[in-house]
């Protein structure tokens, strides 16, 4: 009898050992093997690619604690990240990056991700917080334009509204807000989407990145605004595909040759642009106050001829050079351009005695005595004969955004 009880007890101990020790251990080993396998890594990359809508590759995946992922060697489209930490909860996802390099090639990808989060609530059904320890802005040649700074991105949904806020922690400025709200149908009007955009940039960033974010192709943006830096403020709203807003700001080190590459005549030099006012309603400019200055550069004589014959400027002492009728050098370019419903006004800067530009210390051209009609500005910049019909892409764009009277739209 004692032998039978001993055998039964031994079997109970062995069974308990198998169930409580051996099975969990084997299960943990199998789970760990799966979590560190290439199959699991590919599964995580495939899920991320389906969610984000772009190609994703990952070289390493670890699980520091339940609900957390640590990804290494991540390639997100054209964006490369050494390390990404992801912590998921029922209502929020937190992502942390050690560093991020923003170039004209990577900015469109980030903009597209923000757009998809704003417009696809079914796919992106949780709030998201992205913390980046170091963000630097780089040009296409790899040069860093600004020292690395931390950045935080908050994507929040409430009711029918969704918002993206991008800011530097601890700073009152340098912030971007995008709010998208859905206006419910009233039985007559269909559902409408309204987007509000607010930008406050006190730290200059590459203008090429801004152009790329606005929709221009990265190579074209890099060519057009290489080296130029931008800062300022913008407030705009869009309803029914029409934008209304206002902006102020500065652009420095603008390469005039790149900026005017699509125009019929050539201008060279590095210029600074000061935008004191820009107001537009329903995609059409209603007021603009812009000042352009350049220490030196060059301009085709055809530009000078157009300023006199089309815009009403007055020829000055050095307007014609008997020895050089083609490309002219200039110094001390300074011009203020004011546009509104009344027309275009070109003004010289104070203390310049009405001179818009000089050549070898002599005035090249002086400001016009009166306003000029808006169609003449389109004519000048498009290189077409009057009237300034949309004969070129430049004239078509100008005629679509300048504040012409309703009868001419």
BATOR-300849 format. One record per residue (C-alpha): residue in three letters; z, x, y. Coordinates in pm, 1 decimal, padded with zeros to 6 digits, always signed. Example, Ala and Ser with C-alpha at 12.3 -4.5 7.8 and 13.67 -1.06 7.14 Angstrom:
<pts>
(pt ALA,(+00780.0,+01230.0,-00450.0))
(pt SER,(+00714.0,+01367.0,-00106.0))
</pts>
This chain:
<pts>
(pt UNK,(+00000.0,+00000.0,+00000.0))
(pt UNK,(+00083.1,+00283.8,+00239.5))
(pt UNK,(-00248.9,+00451.3,+00157.3))
(pt UNK,(-00445.6,+00134.4,+00243.5))
(pt UNK,(-00267.3,+00097.8,+00579.6))
(pt UNK,(-00338.9,+00464.4,+00662.6))
(pt UNK,(-00707.6,+00423.4,+00581.8))
(pt UNK,(-00733.4,+00105.7,+00794.2))
(pt UNK,(-00557.4,+00272.5,+01084.2))
(pt UNK,(-00789.9,+00572.3,+01059.2))
(pt UNK,(-01097.0,+00348.1,+01072.6))
(pt UNK,(-00961.9,+00165.6,+01372.7))
(pt UNK,(-00907.4,+00495.8,+01554.7))
(pt UNK,(-01254.7,+00617.7,+01464.9))
(pt UNK,(-01412.8,+00291.7,+01578.6))
(pt UNK,(-01222.8,+00302.9,+01906.6))
(pt UNK,(-01331.1,+00662.9,+01958.5))
(pt UNK,(-01696.1,+00575.5,+01899.7))
(pt UNK,(-01687.0,+00270.2,+02127.2))
(pt UNK,(-01471.8,+00413.0,+02407.6))
(pt UNK,(-01573.7,+00778.6,+02408.2))
(pt UNK,(-01888.2,+00859.6,+02217.8))
(pt UNK,(-02106.2,+00564.8,+02322.8))
(pt UNK,(-02025.2,+00597.1,+02700.2))
(pt UNK,(-02082.1,+00972.5,+02678.8))
(pt UNK,(-02419.7,+00934.3,+02511.6))
(pt UNK,(-02512.8,+00658.4,+02756.4))
(pt UNK,(-02413.5,+00877.2,+03052.6))
(pt UNK,(-02616.1,+01168.8,+02916.4))
(pt UNK,(-02921.1,+00947.4,+02866.4))
(pt UNK,(-02876.5,+00791.9,+03214.2))
(pt UNK,(-02848.5,+01138.2,+03371.4))
(pt UNK,(-03154.5,+01260.6,+03183.4))
(pt UNK,(-03354.8,+00962.3,+03307.8))
(pt UNK,(-03230.6,+01000.3,+03666.5))
(pt UNK,(-03333.5,+01366.3,+03675.0))
(pt UNK,(-03665.4,+01313.4,+03498.3))
(pt UNK,(-04010.4,+01329.9,+03653.7))
(pt UNK,(-04062.1,+00966.5,+03554.6))
(pt UNK,(-03771.0,+00852.7,+03771.6))
(pt UNK,(-03887.0,+01071.5,+04059.7))
(pt UNK,(-04236.3,+00924.8,+04038.3))
(pt UNK,(-04090.4,+00574.0,+04020.7))
(pt UNK,(-03894.9,+00629.5,+04343.0))
(pt UNK,(-04204.3,+00769.7,+04515.6))
(pt UNK,(-04415.7,+00479.4,+04393.4))
(pt UNK,(-04163.6,+00221.9,+04519.3))
(pt UNK,(-04147.3,+00395.6,+04859.1))
(pt UNK,(-04527.6,+00406.3,+04883.2))
(pt UNK,(-04555.3,+00032.7,+04806.3))
(pt UNK,(-04291.9,-00049.4,+05068.5))
(pt UNK,(-04422.3,+00178.3,+05344.6))
(pt UNK,(-04793.1,+00136.2,+05275.3))
(pt UNK,(-04871.9,+00507.5,+05268.0))
(pt UNK,(-04887.6,+00788.6,+05015.1))
(pt UNK,(-04546.1,+00934.9,+04925.0))
(pt UNK,(-04461.6,+01239.9,+04714.0))
(pt UNK,(-04113.9,+01371.5,+04627.3))
(pt UNK,(-04014.4,+01697.8,+04458.4))
(pt UNK,(-03647.9,+01615.8,+04393.3))
(pt UNK,(-03417.0,+01313.1,+04364.2))
(pt UNK,(-03037.4,+01319.9,+04327.9))
(pt UNK,(-02769.3,+01048.0,+04337.9))
(pt UNK,(-02459.8,+01178.4,+04521.7))
(pt UNK,(-02278.1,+00845.2,+04475.0))
(pt UNK,(-02363.6,+00487.5,+04380.4))
(pt UNK,(-02612.1,+00330.4,+04620.6))
(pt UNK,(-02716.5,+00666.1,+04768.8))
(pt UNK,(-03026.7,+00877.5,+04721.2))
(pt UNK,(-03094.4,+01232.5,+04832.2))
(pt UNK,(-03464.5,+01313.7,+04844.2))
(pt UNK,(-03603.4,+01663.7,+04889.3))
(pt UNK,(-03954.1,+01790.4,+04954.0))
(pt UNK,(-04081.3,+01457.0,+05082.1))
(pt UNK,(-04441.8,+01411.4,+05194.6))
(pt UNK,(-04488.1,+01079.0,+05374.8))
(pt UNK,(-04856.5,+01050.0,+05458.0))
(pt UNK,(-04910.3,+01346.6,+05689.3))
(pt UNK,(-04538.0,+01377.3,+05763.1))
(pt UNK,(-04333.6,+01646.6,+05589.0))
(pt UNK,(-03953.3,+01620.2,+05553.0))
(pt UNK,(-03737.9,+01879.1,+05379.7))
(pt UNK,(-03448.1,+01644.4,+05310.9))
(pt UNK,(-03385.8,+01269.0,+05339.7))
(pt UNK,(-03064.6,+01083.2,+05264.6))
(pt UNK,(-03082.2,+00709.8,+05188.8))
(pt UNK,(-02783.7,+00475.5,+05162.0))
(pt UNK,(-02863.6,+00113.6,+05075.7))
(pt UNK,(-02640.3,-00190.1,+05114.4))
(pt UNK,(-02700.9,-00562.7,+05083.0))
(pt UNK,(-02793.1,-00612.2,+05450.3))
(pt UNK,(-02869.2,-00260.9,+05577.7))
(pt UNK,(-03039.7,+00062.9,+05485.4))
(pt UNK,(-02927.6,+00390.0,+05642.5))
(pt UNK,(-03160.2,+00690.0,+05641.4))
(pt UNK,(-03074.6,+01039.9,+05759.6))
(pt UNK,(-03316.3,+01327.1,+05826.2))
(pt UNK,(-03221.1,+01685.3,+05900.4))
(pt UNK,(-03528.0,+01747.3,+06117.1))
(pt UNK,(-03855.6,+01589.1,+06224.5))
(pt UNK,(-04156.6,+01743.8,+06398.1))
(pt UNK,(-04360.5,+01498.1,+06605.7))
(pt UNK,(-04726.5,+01587.8,+06656.7))
(pt UNK,(-05028.5,+01379.2,+06761.6))
(pt UNK,(-05110.7,+01355.0,+06389.9))
(pt UNK,(-04770.9,+01222.9,+06274.6))
(pt UNK,(-04688.2,+00989.4,+06564.5))
(pt UNK,(-04940.2,+00717.7,+06459.0))
(pt UNK,(-04772.8,+00701.1,+06117.0))
(pt UNK,(-04431.4,+00644.0,+06276.1))
(pt UNK,(-04577.8,+00381.9,+06509.8))
(pt UNK,(-04740.0,+00203.2,+06216.2))
(pt UNK,(-04407.5,+00194.1,+06029.8))
(pt UNK,(-04238.4,+00038.6,+06334.6))
(pt UNK,(-04520.2,-00214.4,+06367.1))
(pt UNK,(-04492.9,-00314.0,+06003.1))
(pt UNK,(-04117.0,-00355.3,+06026.6))
(pt UNK,(-04161.3,-00580.9,+06330.5))
(pt UNK,(-04438.2,-00793.1,+06180.5))
(pt UNK,(-04351.1,-00808.9,+05808.3))
(pt UNK,(-04002.6,-00962.4,+05775.4))
(pt UNK,(-04059.8,-01057.6,+05411.2))
(pt UNK,(-04127.9,-00700.5,+05302.9))
(pt UNK,(-03866.1,-00544.1,+05530.7))
(pt UNK,(-03579.4,-00789.8,+05485.4))
(pt UNK,(-03289.6,-00561.1,+05576.1))
(pt UNK,(-03179.3,-00387.9,+05893.8))
(pt UNK,(-03252.1,-00015.9,+05905.3))
(pt UNK,(-03078.8,+00269.7,+06086.0))
(pt UNK,(-03248.9,+00611.1,+06101.6))
(pt UNK,(-03051.2,+00912.3,+06222.8))
(pt UNK,(-03240.9,+01236.6,+06285.5))
(pt UNK,(-03037.8,+01549.8,+06356.3))
(pt UNK,(-03321.0,+01747.3,+06519.9))
(pt UNK,(-03645.2,+01614.1,+06667.3))
(pt UNK,(-03897.7,+01843.3,+06834.6))
(pt UNK,(-04235.7,+01768.1,+06985.7))
(pt UNK,(-04517.3,+01995.5,+06878.7))
(pt UNK,(-04880.4,+02033.6,+06974.0))
(pt UNK,(-05159.6,+02068.2,+06721.8))
(pt UNK,(-05139.4,+02447.6,+06744.9))
(pt UNK,(-04774.6,+02438.7,+06631.0))
(pt UNK,(-04611.6,+02530.0,+06962.1))
(pt UNK,(-04283.0,+02352.5,+07027.6))
(pt UNK,(-04288.6,+02174.7,+07363.6))
(pt UNK,(-03920.8,+02082.0,+07387.2))
(pt UNK,(-03592.7,+02198.7,+07235.3))
(pt UNK,(-03482.8,+01997.8,+06931.8))
(pt UNK,(-03257.6,+01702.2,+07012.7))
(pt UNK,(-03095.4,+01431.9,+06797.5))
(pt UNK,(-03256.3,+01089.2,+06782.3))
(pt UNK,(-03149.1,+00752.3,+06647.3))
(pt UNK,(-03368.9,+00457.5,+06549.7))
(pt UNK,(-03221.4,+00112.0,+06497.3))
(pt UNK,(-03430.0,-00170.3,+06347.0))
(pt UNK,(-03241.0,-00497.1,+06373.1))
(pt UNK,(-03332.6,-00858.3,+06293.8))
(pt UNK,(-03159.8,-01168.6,+06431.1))
(pt UNK,(-03295.6,-01519.0,+06382.4))
(pt UNK,(-03667.5,-01522.4,+06459.5))
(pt UNK,(-03648.9,-01198.1,+06657.7))
(pt UNK,(-03683.0,-00840.0,+06542.7))
(pt UNK,(-03621.8,-00530.9,+06754.5))
(pt UNK,(-03664.3,-00154.4,+06735.2))
(pt UNK,(-03451.6,+00069.6,+06954.9))
(pt UNK,(-03515.2,+00446.0,+06975.9))
(pt UNK,(-03271.1,+00655.2,+07178.9))
(pt UNK,(-03084.7,+00981.9,+07205.9))
(pt UNK,(-02716.5,+00940.8,+07110.5))
(pt UNK,(-02481.8,+00982.0,+07404.6))
(pt UNK,(-02760.4,+00954.4,+07665.9))
(pt UNK,(-02799.3,+00672.7,+07917.2))
(pt UNK,(-03172.9,+00742.5,+07951.2))
(pt UNK,(-03452.9,+00835.6,+07712.0))
(pt UNK,(-03473.5,+00503.8,+07535.1))
(pt UNK,(-03748.0,+00285.3,+07392.3))
(pt UNK,(-03701.1,-00081.2,+07303.6))
(pt UNK,(-03951.3,-00307.8,+07130.6))
(pt UNK,(-03855.6,-00672.0,+07082.1))
(pt UNK,(-04074.9,-00918.3,+06896.7))
(pt UNK,(-03986.9,-01285.4,+06897.7))
(pt UNK,(-04154.6,-01581.5,+06734.9))
(pt UNK,(-04184.0,-01898.9,+06943.1))
(pt UNK,(-04178.4,-02201.7,+06715.3))
(pt UNK,(-04460.7,-02453.9,+06729.7))
(pt UNK,(-04397.0,-02770.0,+06930.7))
(pt UNK,(-04649.3,-02984.9,+06748.2))
(pt UNK,(-04928.0,-02907.5,+06995.3))
(pt UNK,(-04926.4,-02531.0,+07042.1))
(pt UNK,(-04934.7,-02303.3,+06735.2))
(pt UNK,(-04666.5,-02046.0,+06662.0))
(pt UNK,(-04678.6,-01762.0,+06913.4))
(pt UNK,(-04558.1,-01404.0,+06891.7))
(pt UNK,(-04422.0,-01238.4,+07204.4))
(pt UNK,(-04359.5,-00864.8,+07229.1))
(pt UNK,(-04156.0,-00687.1,+07495.8))
(pt UNK,(-04173.7,-00310.1,+07544.9))
(pt UNK,(-03930.4,-00105.9,+07756.1))
(pt UNK,(-03956.0,+00271.6,+07788.8))
(pt UNK,(-03734.9,+00509.7,+07986.7))
(pt UNK,(-03825.6,+00877.8,+07947.9))
(pt UNK,(-03638.9,+01132.6,+08155.7))
(pt UNK,(-03721.1,+01416.0,+07913.5))
(pt UNK,(-04092.2,+01507.4,+07923.7))
(pt UNK,(-04283.5,+01465.0,+07597.5))
(pt UNK,(-04642.3,+01565.0,+07513.0))
(pt UNK,(-04892.5,+01321.7,+07659.0))
(pt UNK,(-05108.3,+01363.8,+07346.3))
(pt UNK,(-04831.5,+01203.7,+07138.9))
(pt UNK,(-04817.5,+00908.6,+07378.7))
(pt UNK,(-05195.4,+00861.0,+07360.5))
(pt UNK,(-05181.2,+00878.6,+06981.7))
(pt UNK,(-04902.9,+00619.2,+06977.7))
(pt UNK,(-05112.6,+00394.0,+07202.5))
(pt UNK,(-05395.2,+00394.9,+06949.5))
(pt UNK,(-05625.2,+00686.8,+07029.9))
(pt UNK,(-05719.6,+00901.1,+06732.0))
(pt UNK,(-05499.5,+01213.7,+06697.2))
(pt UNK,(-05789.3,+01463.7,+06738.3))
(pt UNK,(-05915.6,+01281.9,+07049.3))
(pt UNK,(-05563.4,+01256.3,+07191.4))
(pt UNK,(-05503.0,+01626.2,+07129.4))
(pt UNK,(-05829.2,+01720.5,+07299.8))
(pt UNK,(-05783.3,+01490.7,+07598.4))
(pt UNK,(-05418.3,+01569.8,+07678.3))
(pt UNK,(-05357.8,+01916.2,+07532.2))
(pt UNK,(-05064.9,+02080.2,+07713.6))
(pt UNK,(-04993.8,+01782.5,+07940.4))
(pt UNK,(-04638.6,+01645.9,+07957.5))
(pt UNK,(-04536.4,+01291.6,+08044.8))
(pt UNK,(-04222.1,+01115.2,+08162.8))
(pt UNK,(-04145.5,+00788.1,+08337.6))
(pt UNK,(-04059.7,+00422.6,+08292.2))
(pt UNK,(-04250.0,+00123.8,+08160.1))
(pt UNK,(-04173.1,-00243.8,+08115.8))
(pt UNK,(-04436.6,-00465.9,+07959.9))
(pt UNK,(-04471.1,-00785.5,+07762.4))
(pt UNK,(-04752.2,-00924.5,+07550.0))
(pt UNK,(-04824.1,-01286.6,+07467.1))
(pt UNK,(-05147.2,-01409.6,+07317.2))
(pt UNK,(-05293.9,-01058.4,+07314.0))
(pt UNK,(-05257.3,-01012.9,+07692.7))
(pt UNK,(-05028.7,-00746.8,+07836.7))
(pt UNK,(-04838.9,-00776.9,+08164.6))
(pt UNK,(-04608.6,-00512.2,+08305.4))
(pt UNK,(-04535.0,-00227.4,+08542.6))
(pt UNK,(-04491.9,+00148.3,+08511.6))
(pt UNK,(-04402.0,+00459.6,+08708.6))
(pt UNK,(-04405.3,+00821.7,+08597.0))
(pt UNK,(-04539.9,+01174.0,+08612.7))
(pt UNK,(-04792.9,+01377.6,+08416.9))
(pt UNK,(-04785.2,+01754.0,+08455.9))
(pt UNK,(-05031.1,+02027.6,+08355.1))
(pt UNK,(-05317.8,+01782.4,+08306.8))
(pt UNK,(-05638.9,+01963.7,+08211.7))
(pt UNK,(-05900.4,+01800.1,+08436.2))
(pt UNK,(-06186.9,+01935.2,+08226.3))
(pt UNK,(-06053.5,+01759.9,+07915.8))
(pt UNK,(-05960.8,+01445.6,+08107.1))
(pt UNK,(-06308.0,+01406.5,+08258.1))
(pt UNK,(-06504.3,+01526.5,+07954.3))
(pt UNK,(-06656.9,+01179.1,+07901.4))
(pt UNK,(-06757.9,+01143.3,+08267.4))
(pt UNK,(-07104.8,+01238.6,+08393.9))
(pt UNK,(-06986.5,+01524.5,+08617.4))
(pt UNK,(-06749.1,+01811.1,+08555.2))
(pt UNK,(-06409.5,+01885.7,+08711.6))
(pt UNK,(-06185.7,+02179.3,+08615.9))
(pt UNK,(-05829.7,+02283.4,+08689.4))
(pt UNK,(-05469.1,+02193.3,+08606.4))
(pt UNK,(-05338.2,+01894.0,+08798.9))
(pt UNK,(-05015.2,+01699.9,+08838.0))
(pt UNK,(-05030.2,+01320.0,+08855.6))
(pt UNK,(-04757.5,+01115.8,+09024.5))
(pt UNK,(-04773.0,+00743.7,+08944.4))
(pt UNK,(-04566.7,+00567.3,+09210.2))
(pt UNK,(-04674.9,+00220.2,+09101.0))
(pt UNK,(-04886.1,+00060.1,+08832.2))
(pt UNK,(-04881.0,-00317.3,+08787.6))
(pt UNK,(-05106.6,-00516.7,+08559.7))
(pt UNK,(-05130.5,-00883.0,+08465.6))
(pt UNK,(-05316.0,-01018.1,+08160.6))
(pt UNK,(-05468.7,-00676.1,+08081.7))
(pt UNK,(-05600.7,-00634.6,+08437.9))
(pt UNK,(-05461.9,-00395.3,+08702.0))
(pt UNK,(-05332.1,-00566.1,+09015.6))
(pt UNK,(-05183.5,-00263.3,+09194.2))
(pt UNK,(-05196.4,+00113.5,+09146.7))
(pt UNK,(-05061.1,+00399.2,+09358.1))
(pt UNK,(-05150.3,+00742.0,+09215.6))
(pt UNK,(-05129.7,+01090.2,+09368.3))
(pt UNK,(-05322.4,+01384.7,+09221.2))
(pt UNK,(-05259.2,+01747.5,+09321.8))
(pt UNK,(-05407.7,+02074.5,+09195.5))
(pt UNK,(-05363.7,+02427.0,+09328.8))
(pt UNK,(-05716.6,+02536.0,+09238.0))
(pt UNK,(-06012.1,+02450.3,+09020.4))
(pt UNK,(-06379.6,+02363.0,+09026.4))
(pt UNK,(-06597.8,+02056.2,+09077.0))
(pt UNK,(-06964.5,+01970.8,+09039.6))
(pt UNK,(-07144.7,+01924.5,+09370.2))
(pt UNK,(-07253.3,+01583.9,+09236.7))
(pt UNK,(-06889.1,+01470.5,+09252.6))
(pt UNK,(-06871.6,+01565.8,+09618.6))
(pt UNK,(-07202.8,+01393.7,+09685.7))
(pt UNK,(-07074.2,+01079.0,+09515.9))
(pt UNK,(-06751.8,+01081.5,+09717.9))
(pt UNK,(-06956.7,+01084.2,+10037.7))
(pt UNK,(-07244.9,+00854.4,+09945.9))
(pt UNK,(-07053.7,+00603.8,+09729.6))
(pt UNK,(-06686.6,+00612.0,+09833.4))
(pt UNK,(-06744.3,+00667.6,+10205.3))
(pt UNK,(-06570.0,+01005.4,+10233.4))
(pt UNK,(-06674.8,+01232.6,+10518.1))
(pt UNK,(-06846.7,+01564.9,+10460.8))
(pt UNK,(-06651.3,+01860.2,+10604.4))
(pt UNK,(-06726.8,+02218.9,+10701.0))
(pt UNK,(-06762.8,+02358.2,+10346.8))
(pt UNK,(-06930.7,+02052.4,+10196.9))
(pt UNK,(-07253.4,+02242.4,+10134.7))
(pt UNK,(-07282.4,+02601.3,+10015.5))
(pt UNK,(-07634.4,+02743.0,+10063.9))
(pt UNK,(-07569.5,+02999.6,+09790.7))
(pt UNK,(-07420.1,+02757.9,+09537.4))
(pt UNK,(-07550.4,+02403.3,+09503.3))
(pt UNK,(-07406.5,+02341.7,+09154.7))
(pt UNK,(-07043.4,+02407.8,+09066.1))
(pt UNK,(-06799.1,+02457.4,+09353.1))
(pt UNK,(-06456.2,+02618.2,+09352.8))
(pt UNK,(-06175.7,+02441.3,+09537.9))
(pt UNK,(-05815.7,+02502.2,+09644.6))
(pt UNK,(-05534.3,+02269.1,+09745.4))
(pt UNK,(-05668.3,+01946.4,+09601.1))
(pt UNK,(-05451.5,+01656.1,+09713.9))
(pt UNK,(-05550.2,+01290.1,+09698.1))
(pt UNK,(-05366.0,+00958.9,+09695.0))
(pt UNK,(-05550.3,+00668.1,+09531.2))
(pt UNK,(-05435.6,+00312.0,+09604.3))
(pt UNK,(-05594.9,+00019.8,+09420.8))
(pt UNK,(-05532.6,-00350.6,+09473.9))
(pt UNK,(-05729.2,-00672.4,+09517.9))
(pt UNK,(-05852.8,-00553.4,+09857.9))
(pt UNK,(-06027.1,-00246.5,+09711.4))
(pt UNK,(-05973.9,+00128.1,+09676.5))
(pt UNK,(-05822.1,+00352.2,+09940.0))
(pt UNK,(-05849.8,+00731.3,+09918.2))
(pt UNK,(-05601.1,+00919.2,+10136.0))
(pt UNK,(-05528.1,+01284.3,+10193.4))
(pt UNK,(-05171.9,+01407.1,+10158.7))
(pt UNK,(-04953.4,+01445.1,+10468.9))
(pt UNK,(-04997.0,+01768.2,+10666.2))
(pt UNK,(-05357.3,+01801.8,+10537.9))
(pt UNK,(-05532.3,+01657.0,+10846.9))
(pt UNK,(-05728.5,+01414.6,+10629.1))
(pt UNK,(-05865.1,+01689.0,+10400.5))
(pt UNK,(-05887.9,+01599.1,+10030.5))
(pt UNK,(-05976.0,+01951.5,+09910.9))
(pt UNK,(-06050.3,+02297.4,+10050.2))
(pt UNK,(-06279.6,+02583.3,+09954.0))
(pt UNK,(-06197.3,+02935.2,+10072.8))
(pt UNK,(-05969.1,+02791.7,+10339.2))
(pt UNK,(-06229.4,+02549.0,+10473.4))
(pt UNK,(-06225.9,+02170.3,+10417.3))
(pt UNK,(-06468.3,+02041.0,+10156.0))
(pt UNK,(-06442.5,+01666.9,+10209.6))
(pt UNK,(-06227.2,+01435.6,+10420.7))
(pt UNK,(-06078.8,+01096.5,+10341.9))
(pt UNK,(-06286.1,+00783.9,+10414.8))
(pt UNK,(-06215.8,+00586.2,+10727.0))
(pt UNK,(-06172.8,+00253.5,+10548.5))
(pt UNK,(-06126.9,+00080.1,+10215.0))
(pt UNK,(-06398.3,+00094.2,+09949.7))
(pt UNK,(-06494.9,-00188.0,+09716.1))
(pt UNK,(-06383.9,-00164.8,+09352.6))
(pt UNK,(-06734.1,-00173.2,+09208.4))
(pt UNK,(-06811.5,+00151.1,+09390.1))
(pt UNK,(-06526.2,+00322.9,+09205.9))
(pt UNK,(-06675.6,+00207.3,+08875.7))
(pt UNK,(-07015.1,+00327.9,+08997.1))
(pt UNK,(-06877.0,+00672.0,+09089.2))
(pt UNK,(-06693.9,+00728.9,+08758.8))
(pt UNK,(-06965.4,+00592.3,+08531.9))
(pt UNK,(-07255.5,+00781.6,+08683.1))
(pt UNK,(-07479.2,+00473.3,+08688.4))
(pt UNK,(-07690.5,+00343.6,+08970.7))
(pt UNK,(-07564.2,+00034.2,+09151.6))
(pt UNK,(-07470.8,-00229.7,+09068.5))
(pt UNK,(-07201.0,-00094.8,+08834.0))
(pt UNK,(-07288.8,-00313.5,+08537.8))
(pt UNK,(-07138.2,-00214.1,+08200.6))
(pt UNK,(-07415.4,+00034.9,+08137.2))
(pt UNK,(-07174.1,+00292.5,+07992.8))
(pt UNK,(-06844.7,+00277.0,+07804.9))
(pt UNK,(-06665.4,+00408.7,+08115.2))
(pt UNK,(-06810.1,+00146.4,+08350.1))
(pt UNK,(-06748.9,-00132.2,+08095.9))
(pt UNK,(-06382.0,-00033.1,+08065.3))
(pt UNK,(-06338.1,-00003.0,+08441.9))
(pt UNK,(-06493.8,-00342.1,+08505.4))
(pt UNK,(-06259.5,-00491.8,+08245.1))
(pt UNK,(-05935.0,-00357.8,+08397.8))
(pt UNK,(-05993.3,-00329.3,+08773.8))
(pt UNK,(-05865.2,-00619.2,+08986.4))
(pt UNK,(-06194.3,-00783.9,+09070.1))
(pt UNK,(-06186.8,-01138.0,+09212.5))
(pt UNK,(-06202.4,-01417.4,+08956.2))
(pt UNK,(-06564.7,-01494.4,+09046.3))
(pt UNK,(-06676.5,-01149.7,+08931.1))
(pt UNK,(-06476.0,-01128.1,+08610.5))
</pts>
